[in-house]
Amino acid sequence: MQFSFKPEDHVVTRDTSGKNYRHWLIALVVFLAVISAGTWAIYLDASEKDAQRKVSLVLRGTTLKSQINRELDPVLYLTSSLRSYLVARQKSLGRDEIENILATMYGESQHIKNLTFAVGHRISYIHPLAGNEKALGLLYPDLPTQWTAVKKTIDSGKPALLGPVKLVQGGKGLIYRAPMFINGHYWGMLSSVFDSESLLVAMFADSKASGLEVAIRGADGLGMQGEVFWGETGLFTDKNAQLIDVDIPGGKWVLAVRSTATDEGRNKRWLLQGLVCLLALALAWSVLIVLSQRSRLARLALFDALTGLPNRMLIDDRVDRAMANLRRDPAKTCLLMFVDLDRLKLINDQYGHHAGDLALQSTADRVRSTVREADTVGRWGGDEFLVFMENVDRSKIGELCAKIYSAVEQPFEYRGNQLTLGVSIGYALAPDDGSRMDDLLRVADERMYADKKSRNAVR
């Protein structure tokens, strides 16, 4: 059997993947901890700013709500007052008086499209008549798009702001209907028809200029169940929009407001998140480097840099522990072997120290392959190796020595040359040859020199 050892080969005699894995795991924990802490801080800051933004939107929405009420209240008040007047004067009212009252009221608001007075379910009076001729004389039950809401208002007996609806005479309008009752019986309906476009423009004319997007839903006073009749429907599902209820006669509208200002805070948060990631990466990498360096220094303190085998310090520690166990249980045996290389100086002189280093690495690998996984193979110094084994069968010592002779003395290749080493072995048994490290070393060293002398004589 011939061993081939090339310059690029690397002898691995101790698995460090476990420690490397732990180092990476610790670095990952540091990375995640910094990311979590930084992200939490950014989240708290963003939450505080988001709360401030919502408060600001609520305040601005409340201002819009007040503006809506300012536009509606005068007409609603006049309509309710007129309803009471008509009910009180219903026995003595003439057509001219009713038309004069409607005309006077019409001039009180710029957003009134027309005023109607229905006796029973028929529209009997309308002002102005011009442009509204189609509505005069109509029966509410004949208007399927309006009758349901009209009947609901009559049944409730309370005024209601309905619409926007498509008007018979053209266009759209918001209609404030005030039912009138005499002795508990329905008598008629007074209606104020708002020009919805004019009214809504007046309500929200300054909103865009002030940095707000506005939408309203709740046609016929149905709140969130009603249709959107101003602005974009998407505002009602936008997490950045604030919803505000607006009470109106007979129901409510829902106002959605959203700021149109650029969210500079979001860009700032992304920048901070990026900086946190960089910081976390830098800290994690620093921790990994420190741990790796400490591991490397610890390894250098206990392992031979060239062969990767345990050095004297680690061998001493393992032998001392084994001797302590042996004193507690004298029935056990321990074996210490000296393995000394011959002709290493010749290889160094003839082929250079690189060839000598490869010879030492090759020897370390071969000796390690002849013993058990739990046994210790170490470099004692120079061209000397040490093997320490616990629970050894005395009858197998000769066989083990023969394996080491055979393995180490096989040629190895260096740059096309077949190079060989000689080897001498000495051993000591504990407790037979002593129970202390010094005693075992002395006996093994003497036997190793005897073996060297004998083998050199044969050569």
VEXDREN-2710 file (C-alpha; in Angstrom, 1 decimal):
% VEXDREN-2710
k/r/px/py/pz
1/MET/0.0/0.0/0.0
2/GLN/1.4/3.4/-1.0
3/PHE/0.2/6.7/0.6
4/SER/0.2/9.7/-1.7
5/PHE/0.4/13.2/-0.1
6/LYS/0.3/16.2/-2.3
7/PRO/1.3/19.7/-1.3
8/GLU/-2.2/21.0/-1.7
9/ASP/-3.6/18.4/0.7
10/HIS/-4.7/19.6/4.1
11/VAL/-4.9/17.3/7.1
12/VAL/-7.9/17.8/9.3
13/THR/-7.5/16.1/12.6
14/ARG/-10.2/17.9/14.7
15/ASP/-13.7/18.9/13.6
16/THR/-14.4/22.6/14.3
17/SER/-17.7/22.8/12.5
18/GLY/-19.6/22.6/15.7
19/LYS/-17.9/25.7/17.1
20/ASN/-18.2/27.5/13.8
21/TYR/-21.9/26.8/13.8
22/ARG/-22.2/28.2/17.3
23/HIS/-20.3/31.3/16.3
24/TRP/-22.6/31.9/13.4
25/LEU/-25.6/31.2/15.6
26/ILE/-24.4/33.8/18.2
27/ALA/-23.8/36.3/15.4
28/LEU/-27.3/35.7/14.0
29/VAL/-28.8/36.2/17.5
30/VAL/-26.9/39.5/17.8
31/PHE/-28.1/40.6/14.3
32/LEU/-31.7/39.7/15.1
33/ALA/-31.6/41.4/18.5
34/VAL/-30.3/44.7/17.0
35/ILE/-32.8/44.5/14.2
36/SER/-35.6/43.8/16.6
37/ALA/-34.6/46.6/19.0
38/GLY/-34.1/49.1/16.2
39/THR/-37.3/48.2/14.4
40/TRP/-39.2/48.4/17.7
41/ALA/-37.8/51.9/18.3
42/ILE/-38.7/53.0/14.8
43/TYR/-42.2/51.5/15.3
44/LEU/-42.8/53.4/18.5
45/ASP/-41.7/56.6/16.8
46/ALA/-43.9/55.9/13.8
47/SER/-46.8/55.0/16.1
48/GLU/-46.5/58.3/17.9
49/LYS/-46.4/60.3/14.7
50/ASP/-49.3/58.3/13.3
51/ALA/-51.3/59.1/16.4
52/GLN/-50.5/62.8/16.0
53/ARG/-51.5/62.6/12.3
54/LYS/-54.8/61.0/13.2
55/VAL/-55.5/63.6/15.8
56/SER/-54.8/66.3/13.3
57/LEU/-57.1/64.6/10.7
58/VAL/-59.9/64.3/13.3
59/LEU/-59.6/68.0/14.1
60/ARG/-59.6/69.0/10.5
61/GLY/-62.5/66.6/9.8
62/THR/-64.4/68.1/12.7
63/THR/-63.9/71.5/11.1
64/LEU/-65.4/70.2/7.8
65/LYS/-68.3/68.7/9.8
66/SER/-69.0/72.1/11.2
67/GLN/-68.8/73.6/7.8
68/ILE/-71.4/71.1/6.5
69/ASN/-73.7/72.0/9.3
70/ARG/-73.3/75.7/8.6
71/GLU/-74.4/75.2/5.0
72/LEU/-77.3/73.0/5.9
73/ASP/-78.7/74.4/9.1
74/PRO/-80.2/77.7/7.8
75/VAL/-82.3/75.9/5.2
76/LEU/-83.3/73.0/7.5
77/TYR/-84.3/75.6/10.2
78/LEU/-86.4/77.6/7.7
79/THR/-88.1/74.5/6.3
80/SER/-89.0/73.2/9.8
81/SER/-90.4/76.7/10.7
82/LEU/-92.3/76.9/7.5
83/ARG/-93.8/73.4/8.1
84/SER/-95.1/74.5/11.5
85/TYR/-96.5/77.7/10.0
86/LEU/-98.3/75.8/7.2
87/VAL/-99.8/73.3/9.7
88/ALA/-101.0/76.1/11.9
89/ARG/-102.6/78.0/9.0
90/GLN/-103.8/75.1/7.0
91/LYS/-107.5/76.1/7.2
92/SER/-107.0/79.6/6.0
93/LEU/-104.1/79.3/3.5
94/GLY/-104.6/80.5/0.0
95/ARG/-102.6/79.6/-3.1
96/ASP/-101.1/83.1/-3.3
97/GLU/-99.9/83.1/0.3
98/ILE/-98.3/79.7/-0.1
99/GLU/-96.5/80.7/-3.3
100/ASN/-95.3/84.0/-1.7
101/ILE/-94.0/82.0/1.3
102/LEU/-92.1/79.6/-1.0
103/ALA/-90.7/82.5/-3.0
104/THR/-89.5/84.3/0.1
105/MET/-87.8/81.2/1.5
106/TYR/-86.2/80.5/-1.9
107/GLY/-84.3/83.7/-1.7
108/GLU/-82.8/82.8/1.7
109/SER/-80.3/80.3/0.4
110/GLN/-78.1/80.2/-2.7
111/HIS/-78.0/76.4/-2.8
112/ILE/-81.8/75.8/-3.0
113/LYS/-82.7/74.5/-6.4
114/ASN/-86.5/74.6/-5.7
115/LEU/-89.1/74.3/-2.9
116/THR/-92.1/72.1/-3.2
117/PHE/-95.3/71.7/-1.2
118/ALA/-97.3/68.5/-1.7
119/VAL/-100.9/68.1/-0.5
120/GLY/-101.2/64.4/0.3
121/HIS/-98.9/62.7/-2.2
122/ARG/-99.2/65.1/-5.0
123/ILE/-96.8/68.0/-5.6
124/SER/-99.2/71.0/-5.7
125/TYR/-96.9/73.9/-5.4
126/ILE/-93.3/74.5/-6.6
127/HIS/-91.0/77.5/-6.7
128/PRO/-89.6/78.5/-9.0
129/LEU/-91.8/77.1/-11.6
130/ALA/-89.5/77.8/-14.5
131/GLY/-87.5/74.8/-15.3
132/ASN/-89.4/72.6/-12.8
133/GLU/-92.7/72.2/-14.8
134/LYS/-92.2/68.4/-15.0
135/ALA/-92.3/68.0/-11.3
136/LEU/-95.6/70.0/-10.7
137/GLY/-98.6/67.7/-10.2
138/LEU/-96.5/64.5/-9.8
139/LEU/-97.6/61.8/-7.4
140/TYR/-94.8/60.5/-5.1
141/PRO/-95.9/56.8/-5.6
142/ASP/-95.3/57.3/-9.3
143/LEU/-91.6/58.0/-8.6
144/PRO/-90.1/54.6/-7.9
145/THR/-86.6/56.0/-7.2
146/GLN/-88.0/58.3/-4.5
147/TRP/-91.2/56.7/-3.2
148/THR/-89.5/54.2/-0.8
149/ALA/-87.6/57.0/1.0
150/VAL/-90.7/59.3/0.9
151/LYS/-92.9/56.6/2.5
152/LYS/-90.2/55.9/5.1
153/THR/-90.2/59.6/6.1
154/ILE/-94.0/59.7/6.3
155/ASP/-94.1/56.6/8.4
156/SER/-91.4/58.0/10.8
157/GLY/-93.2/61.3/11.0
158/LYS/-89.7/63.0/11.2
159/PRO/-87.9/65.2/8.6
160/ALA/-85.1/63.5/6.6
161/LEU/-82.4/64.7/4.3
162/LEU/-82.5/62.3/1.3
163/GLY/-80.5/61.7/-1.8
164/PRO/-78.7/62.8/-3.8
165/VAL/-81.4/61.6/-6.2
166/LYS/-82.0/62.1/-9.9
167/LEU/-84.6/64.8/-10.3
168/VAL/-87.5/64.5/-12.8
169/GLN/-86.8/67.9/-14.1
170/GLY/-83.1/67.1/-14.6
171/GLY/-80.0/67.2/-12.6
172/LYS/-79.4/65.8/-9.1
173/GLY/-80.4/67.2/-5.7
174/LEU/-80.4/66.6/-2.0
175/ILE/-83.9/66.8/-0.7
176/TYR/-84.9/67.8/2.8
177/ARG/-88.4/66.4/3.3
178/ALA/-90.6/67.5/6.2
179/PRO/-93.9/65.6/6.5
180/MET/-96.9/67.5/7.9
181/PHE/-99.6/66.0/10.1
182/ILE/-103.0/67.3/11.3
183/ASN/-104.5/65.5/14.3
184/GLY/-102.1/62.7/13.8
185/HIS/-103.0/62.2/10.1
186/TYR/-100.6/62.8/7.2
187/TRP/-101.6/66.0/5.4
188/GLY/-98.7/66.9/3.1
189/MET/-95.0/67.2/2.5
190/LEU/-92.8/70.3/2.4
191/SER/-89.5/69.7/0.5
192/SER/-86.4/71.8/0.0
193/VAL/-84.3/70.6/-2.9
194/PHE/-80.6/71.5/-2.7
195/ASP/-78.4/71.8/-5.7
196/SER/-76.1/69.0/-4.5
197/GLU/-73.2/70.0/-6.7
198/SER/-73.3/73.6/-5.6
199/LEU/-73.7/72.6/-2.0
200/LEU/-70.9/70.1/-1.9
201/VAL/-68.5/72.4/-3.7
202/ALA/-69.2/75.1/-1.2
203/MET/-68.7/72.7/1.7
204/PHE/-65.3/71.4/0.4
205/ALA/-64.0/74.2/-1.8
206/ASP/-61.0/74.8/0.4
207/SER/-60.2/71.2/1.3
208/LYS/-57.8/70.4/-1.5
209/ALA/-56.0/73.7/-1.1
210/SER/-55.6/72.9/2.6
211/GLY/-54.0/69.6/1.8
212/LEU/-57.1/67.3/2.3
213/GLU/-58.8/64.7/0.2
214/VAL/-62.5/64.3/1.1
215/ALA/-65.2/61.8/0.4
216/ILE/-68.7/61.3/1.7
217/ARG/-70.9/58.2/1.7
218/GLY/-74.3/57.6/3.1
219/ALA/-76.9/58.5/0.4
220/ASP/-80.4/58.7/1.9
221/GLY/-78.7/59.0/5.4
222/LEU/-77.6/55.3/5.3
223/GLY/-74.1/55.9/6.6
224/MET/-71.6/53.2/5.6
225/GLN/-74.4/51.2/4.0
226/GLY/-75.1/54.1/1.6
227/GLU/-73.5/55.0/-1.7
228/VAL/-70.5/57.3/-2.0
229/PHE/-71.7/60.5/-3.6
230/TRP/-68.6/62.7/-3.3
231/GLY/-65.0/61.9/-3.7
232/GLU/-63.2/58.6/-4.2
233/THR/-64.6/55.3/-2.8
234/GLY/-61.1/54.1/-2.0
235/LEU/-60.7/56.6/0.8
236/PHE/-63.1/54.6/3.0
237/THR/-60.7/51.6/3.0
238/ASP/-57.4/53.6/3.1
239/LYS/-55.6/53.1/6.4
240/ASN/-54.3/56.6/6.2
241/ALA/-57.8/58.1/6.0
242/GLN/-59.9/59.1/9.1
243/LEU/-63.7/58.4/9.2
244/ILE/-66.0/60.9/10.9
245/ASP/-69.7/60.5/11.4
246/VAL/-71.9/63.5/10.4
247/ASP/-75.5/63.4/11.8
248/ILE/-78.2/64.6/9.4
249/PRO/-81.9/64.6/9.8
250/GLY/-83.1/61.0/9.4
251/GLY/-79.7/59.3/9.4
252/LYS/-76.0/60.1/9.0
253/TRP/-73.3/60.6/6.5
254/VAL/-69.7/59.3/6.9
255/LEU/-66.9/61.7/6.1
256/ALA/-63.5/60.3/5.0
257/VAL/-60.5/62.6/5.1
258/ARG/-56.9/62.0/4.1
259/SER/-53.9/64.3/4.0
260/THR/-52.5/64.9/0.6
261/ALA/-49.1/66.0/2.1
262/THR/-46.1/63.8/1.2
263/ASP/-45.3/61.4/4.0
264/GLU/-41.7/62.4/4.6
265/GLY/-41.7/60.4/7.8
266/ARG/-42.0/57.2/5.7
267/ASN/-38.9/57.9/3.8
268/LYS/-37.1/58.8/7.0
269/ARG/-38.3/55.5/8.6
270/TRP/-37.0/53.5/5.6
271/LEU/-33.6/55.3/5.9
272/LEU/-33.5/54.5/9.7
273/GLN/-34.4/50.9/9.0
274/GLY/-31.6/50.7/6.5
275/LEU/-29.1/52.2/9.0
276/VAL/-30.4/49.7/11.7
277/CYS/-29.7/46.8/9.3
278/LEU/-26.2/48.1/8.6
279/LEU/-25.5/48.5/12.3
280/ALA/-26.9/45.0/13.0
281/LEU/-24.8/43.5/10.3
282/ALA/-21.6/45.3/11.4
283/LEU/-22.1/44.3/15.1
284/ALA/-22.9/40.7/14.1
285/TRP/-19.9/40.5/11.9
286/SER/-17.7/42.0/14.7
287/VAL/-19.0/39.4/17.1
288/LEU/-18.3/36.6/14.6
289/ILE/-14.8/37.9/14.0
290/VAL/-14.1/38.2/17.8
291/LEU/-15.4/34.7/18.5
292/SER/-13.5/33.3/15.6
293/GLN/-10.3/35.0/16.7
294/ARG/-10.8/33.8/20.3
295/SER/-11.5/30.3/19.0
296/ARG/-8.3/30.5/16.9
297/LEU/-6.2/31.7/19.8
298/ALA/-7.6/29.0/22.0
299/ARG/-6.8/26.4/19.4
300/LEU/-3.3/27.7/18.9
301/ALA/-2.8/27.5/22.7
302/LEU/-3.9/23.8/22.7
303/PHE/-3.2/22.5/19.2
304/ASP/-0.1/22.3/16.9
305/ALA/-0.5/24.9/14.1
306/LEU/1.2/22.7/11.5
307/THR/-0.5/19.3/12.0
308/GLY/-3.6/20.3/13.9
309/LEU/-2.8/17.7/16.6
310/PRO/-3.0/18.4/20.3
311/ASN/0.2/20.0/21.7
312/ARG/2.0/19.3/25.0
313/MET/-0.4/21.4/27.1
314/LEU/-3.5/19.6/25.9
315/ILE/-1.8/16.1/26.1
316/ASP/-0.7/16.8/29.7
317/ASP/-4.2/17.7/30.6
318/ARG/-5.7/14.5/29.1
319/VAL/-3.0/12.3/30.6
320/ASP/-3.5/13.9/34.0
321/ARG/-7.2/13.3/33.9
322/ALA/-6.7/9.7/32.8
323/MET/-4.2/9.1/35.6
324/ALA/-6.7/10.4/38.1
325/ASN/-9.3/8.0/36.8
326/LEU/-6.8/5.2/36.9
327/ARG/-6.1/5.8/40.6
328/ARG/-9.8/5.3/41.3
329/ASP/-9.9/2.1/39.2
330/PRO/-6.5/0.4/39.1
331/ALA/-7.9/-2.4/37.0
332/LYS/-7.9/-0.2/33.9
333/THR/-4.8/0.3/31.8
334/CYS/-3.4/3.3/29.8
335/LEU/-0.8/3.3/27.0
336/LEU/1.5/6.1/26.2
337/MET/3.6/5.8/23.0
338/PHE/6.5/7.9/21.6
339/VAL/6.7/7.9/17.8
340/ASP/9.9/9.4/16.6
341/LEU/10.6/10.1/12.9
342/ASP/13.9/9.2/11.2
343/ARG/15.4/10.9/8.1
344/LEU/13.2/14.0/8.5
345/LYS/16.4/16.2/8.6
346/LEU/17.6/14.5/5.4
347/ILE/14.3/15.4/3.6
348/ASN/14.5/19.0/4.9
349/ASP/18.1/19.4/3.7
350/GLN/17.5/17.8/0.3
351/TYR/14.0/19.0/-0.6
352/GLY/13.4/22.0/1.6
353/HIS/11.3/22.7/4.7
354/HIS/8.1/22.6/2.8
355/ALA/8.7/18.9/2.0
356/GLY/9.5/18.4/5.7
357/ASP/6.2/20.1/6.8
358/LEU/4.3/17.8/4.4
359/ALA/6.1/14.8/5.9
360/LEU/5.0/15.8/9.4
361/GLN/1.4/16.4/8.2
362/SER/1.4/13.0/6.4
363/THR/2.7/11.3/9.6
364/ALA/0.0/13.0/11.7
365/ASP/-2.7/11.8/9.4
366/ARG/-1.4/8.2/9.1
367/VAL/-0.8/7.8/12.9
368/ARG/-4.3/9.2/13.6
369/SER/-5.8/6.7/11.1
370/THR/-4.3/3.7/13.0
371/VAL/-5.9/4.4/16.4
372/ARG/-9.4/4.7/17.8
373/GLU/-11.5/7.9/17.5
374/ALA/-11.3/8.4/21.3
375/ASP/-7.5/8.1/21.4
376/THR/-5.2/11.1/21.6
377/VAL/-2.5/11.6/19.0
378/GLY/-0.4/14.7/19.6
379/ARG/2.8/16.4/18.4
380/TRP/5.3/16.4/21.3
381/GLY/7.8/18.6/19.4
382/GLY/10.1/18.6/16.4
383/ASP/9.8/15.1/14.8
384/GLU/8.2/13.4/17.9
385/PHE/4.6/12.4/18.2
386/LEU/2.8/11.0/21.2
387/VAL/-0.1/8.5/21.3
388/PHE/-2.2/8.1/24.4
389/MET/-4.8/5.4/24.8
390/GLU/-7.1/4.3/27.7
391/ASN/-8.5/0.8/28.3
392/VAL/-5.8/-0.9/26.2
393/ASP/-5.5/-4.7/25.7
394/ARG/-1.9/-5.5/26.5
395/SER/-1.8/-8.2/23.9
396/LYS/-2.6/-5.7/21.1
397/ILE/0.3/-3.4/21.7
398/GLY/2.7/-5.2/19.3
399/GLU/0.0/-5.2/16.6
400/LEU/-0.6/-1.5/17.1
401/CYS/3.1/-0.8/16.8
402/ALA/3.3/-2.8/13.6
403/LYS/0.4/-0.8/12.1
404/ILE/2.1/2.5/12.9
405/TYR/5.4/1.2/11.4
406/SER/3.6/0.2/8.2
407/ALA/1.6/3.3/7.9
408/VAL/4.3/5.9/8.5
409/GLU/7.0/4.1/6.5
410/GLN/5.0/4.0/3.3
411/PRO/6.4/6.4/0.6
412/PHE/4.6/9.7/0.0
413/GLU/4.8/11.8/-3.1
414/TYR/6.3/15.2/-3.2
415/ARG/6.6/17.0/-6.6
416/GLY/7.1/13.7/-8.5
417/ASN/9.5/12.2/-5.9
418/GLN/8.8/9.2/-3.7
419/LEU/10.0/10.0/-0.2
420/THR/10.1/7.8/2.8
421/LEU/10.5/8.2/6.5
422/GLY/11.8/5.9/9.2
423/VAL/10.1/5.6/12.6
424/SER/11.0/4.4/16.0
425/ILE/8.5/3.7/18.8
426/GLY/8.7/3.4/22.5
427/TYR/5.8/2.8/24.9
428/ALA/4.9/2.7/28.6
429/LEU/1.9/1.2/30.3
430/ALA/0.1/2.5/33.3
431/PRO/0.0/1.4/36.1
432/ASP/2.6/-1.2/35.1
433/ASP/5.4/1.3/34.3
434/GLY/4.1/4.1/36.6
435/SER/1.1/6.2/37.5
436/ARG/2.5/9.6/36.7
437/MET/3.2/11.4/33.5
438/ASP/6.9/11.8/34.2
439/ASP/7.3/8.1/34.8
440/LEU/5.5/7.1/31.6
441/LEU/7.5/9.6/29.6
442/ARG/10.8/8.4/30.9
443/VAL/10.0/4.7/30.2
444/ALA/8.6/5.4/26.8
445/ASP/11.6/7.5/25.8
446/GLU/14.1/4.8/26.9
447/ARG/12.2/2.2/24.9
448/MET/12.0/4.5/21.9
449/TYR/15.8/5.0/21.9
450/ALA/16.3/1.3/22.2
451/ASP/14.0/0.7/19.3
452/LYS/15.8/3.3/17.2
453/LYS/19.2/1.7/18.0
454/SER/17.9/-1.7/17.1
455/ARG/16.2/-0.7/13.8
456/ASN/19.2/1.4/12.7
457/ALA/21.5/-1.6/13.4
458/VAL/19.2/-3.7/11.1
459/ARG/19.2/-1.0/8.4
END
